[in-house]
Amino acid sequence: MTEPQVWLDGHWLDAGAASWPAADRGALLGDGVFETLRWREGQVERLDRHMARLETACTALGLVCPIDQDQLAELAQEICERNTLADAALRLTVTAGIGPRGLDRDPRGKPSVLLSAAARTAPPSSIALKTSQIRRSPTSLAAAHKTLGYTDNLAARREARDAGAGMALLMDTGGYLSGADCANLFWMRSGTLFTPGLECAVLPGTARAAILDAVPVETGAFGREALTGAECVFVTNALMGAVPVSALDGKAVATGSGIPGSIWEVLD
Amino acid sequence: MTEPQVWLDGHWLDAGAASWPAADRGALLGDGVFETLRWREGQVERLDRHMARLETACTALGLVCPIDQDQLAELAQEICERNTLADAALRLTVTAGIGPRGLDRDPRGKPSVLLSAAARTAPPSSIALKTSQIRRSPTSLAAAHKTLGYTDNLAARREARDAGAGMALLMDTGGYLSGADCANLFWMRSGTLFTPGLECAVLPGTARAAILDAVPVETGAFGREALTGAECVFVTNALMGAVPVSALDGKAVATGSGIPGSIWEVLD
């Protein structure tokens, strides 16, 4: 099998040959953002939403977004062709580039852009969640944007794995439901669909946004007890789509009649 | 001038030739930790405290610390010799190394270690602080350890710079004083020295620890108003030592009789 190809700052490279300078601020300080995109049936799913989120995140971090939608669409097509991928997980990483020692950037610094691709693995048929000890700050940029500072999500995932679960559930520091470590959280109760509002340290997922635009959903600040009486709980992200939650902290979660058909219509 | 030398995973390299694989989890997800150390008069200052903190941070992130104190002492000496540095800022970076796509590490993954060095720049004679909009979560690993997920500190610093200040002051999500973006916070009031307790999302600085071990300090949860009546406010870190705070959010801060002599004795 040939080596996978990636695109790094204008060049196509074997994945194993692609590297960041040791002085890159992405590697040293988490100074950057990323997007995880799904390539499917010849295009990036919800590309416009990904681009809008990327631009928002770049702005929040004081970076000029170094790629536009047309360019990303072209690169996505080429990377899937080069790697012979039909259903793929793409990752676009934007770092602040090389900078001086310390927290302050060099204003002349130039962002670095990497696009990589891999065959998408099928999502699990259901997933068990474990509530993390880590609570997200609603004012944290690392919580509100898909930044390279994923440290807390990784730690929450490790906690979950150690407890035999597949994914972590995180609350915000106010004690309200926020979301899973790499996915947004939804639940159905008395026929109404709910999801935590962005004020609860929620990463604005593209699948979440598509659902909110298509079906009635109540957003707000909800305690963990909101899940107890739910008829159905599920998590969403760009790669998995929607996956039902089978258990929370070791207790089975009602599956009811399953994820509503309206959700499948939006995400499938 | 010759190119600076760095040490990366067992090899001495020109700094410009040192790089991380694009698949390194430090660069992709902030999956790693670092230490900033001062080399002075032939040794690393407070090396034992730095090593203890590094080991604690590695453990918190589920990493086996890939370097021990003797090895770090030797490497520190060699990097300063190779770069002809007498008073230097060293940075030791430990990443989780190459891993698969997604949040879960490959358990066989091997951490990557980089040591770099630069001439230490003299600290400013005083510094103006700006209170950040970002509040730290007391349960965040990125707040409690020196992880590569520095995203929020960087954002706070940018806010401060935009407001004409030199450094950001961060509160925790409970509304209590936490610390500066890359330094710990102390103040003197009615002759008593204070600093936020570790429960306030405080990074356990090595200079802070040295002060706590040497002089009486009250630690706890304090609101921002505690600074208003202070006779003296200062920030500390391993590279700067102690620097008086001259202003907070545009208002001059009393300098009183300056930083107490007992602090200089500890840090100088």
Interface residues (C-beta under 8 A of the other chain):
Chain A: V6 L8 A15 G16 A18 S19 W20 P21 A22 A23 D24 G26 A27 L28 L29 G30 D31 F34 A60 L61 G62 A89 R91 T93 T95 R101 G102 L103 D104 L114 S116 A118 Q133 I134 R135 R136 S137 P138 T139 S140 L141 A142 T147 L148 G149 Y150 T151 D152 N153 L154 A155 R157 R158 R161 T173 G174 D181 C182
Chain B: V6 L8 A15 G16 A18 S19 W20 P21 A22 A23 D24 G26 A27 L28 L29 G30 D31 F34 A60 L61 G62 A89 R91 T93 T95 R101 G102 L103 D104 L114 S116 A118 Q133 I134 R135 R136 S137 P138 T139 S140 L141 A142 T147 L148 G149 Y150 T151 D152 N153 L154 A155 R157 R158 R161 T173 G174 D181 C182
